[in-house]
Amino acid sequence: MHIRGEIMVNVNLGTPYEIILENAIKQGYAGNSTEAIRQALLVYEKELEKREEVMCLNVVGKINRYI
């Protein structure tokens, strides 16, 4: 059953990514793999926002050159 706002995912990430998750947990950055993935998604979202901002600034800069 799917509850609105909740996505259940069972994914085989592969050994390299599982090692990264294990290291994050061992180093105390996350309590479990779910928490580590949530944190990674938040960081990724911020990175995407930064890239979008840079792209918008580049477009504005190009427009300003033609004005």
C-alpha positions as CSV (number, residue, x, y, z in Angstrom):
1,M,0.0,0.0,0.0
2,H,1.4,3.4,-1.0
3,I,0.8,6.2,1.4
4,R,0.9,9.7,0.0
5,G,4.3,11.3,0.5
6,E,6.0,7.9,1.2
7,I,7.9,6.0,-1.3
8,M,9.2,2.5,-0.5
9,V,12.2,1.4,-2.5
10,N,14.1,-1.8,-2.3
11,V,17.2,-1.4,-4.4
12,N,20.4,-3.3,-4.9
13,L,22.9,-0.5,-5.0
14,G,26.0,-2.6,-5.8
15,T,29.1,-3.2,-3.8
16,P,30.8,0.2,-4.3
17,Y,27.8,2.1,-3.0
18,E,27.1,-0.3,-0.2
19,I,30.7,0.3,1.0
20,I,30.1,4.0,1.0
21,L,26.9,3.6,3.1
22,E,28.7,1.3,5.5
23,N,31.6,3.8,5.9
24,A,29.1,6.6,6.5
25,I,27.5,4.6,9.2
26,K,30.8,3.4,10.8
27,Q,32.0,7.0,10.9
28,G,28.8,8.2,12.6
29,Y,27.5,10.3,9.8
30,A,24.3,8.3,9.7
31,G,22.6,5.7,12.0
32,N,21.5,3.4,9.2
33,S,21.5,3.1,5.4
34,T,18.1,4.9,5.2
35,E,19.4,7.9,7.0
36,A,22.5,8.0,4.9
37,I,20.5,7.9,1.7
38,R,18.2,10.6,2.9
39,Q,21.2,12.8,3.7
40,A,22.7,12.1,0.3
41,L,19.5,13.0,-1.4
42,L,19.3,16.3,0.5
43,V,22.9,17.1,-0.6
44,Y,22.1,16.2,-4.2
45,E,19.0,18.4,-4.2
46,K,21.1,21.4,-3.0
47,E,23.7,20.6,-5.7
48,L,21.0,20.6,-8.4
49,E,19.6,23.9,-7.1
50,K,23.2,25.4,-7.3
51,R,23.5,24.2,-10.9
52,E,20.1,25.6,-11.8
53,E,21.1,28.9,-10.3
54,V,24.4,29.0,-12.3
55,M,22.5,28.1,-15.5
56,C,20.0,30.9,-14.9
57,L,22.8,33.4,-14.2
58,N,24.6,32.3,-17.4
59,V,21.4,32.9,-19.4
60,V,20.9,36.4,-17.8
61,G,24.6,37.2,-18.6
62,K,24.1,36.2,-22.2
63,I,20.9,38.3,-22.5
64,N,22.6,41.3,-20.9
65,R,25.4,41.1,-23.6
66,Y,22.8,41.5,-26.3
67,I,21.0,44.5,-24.7
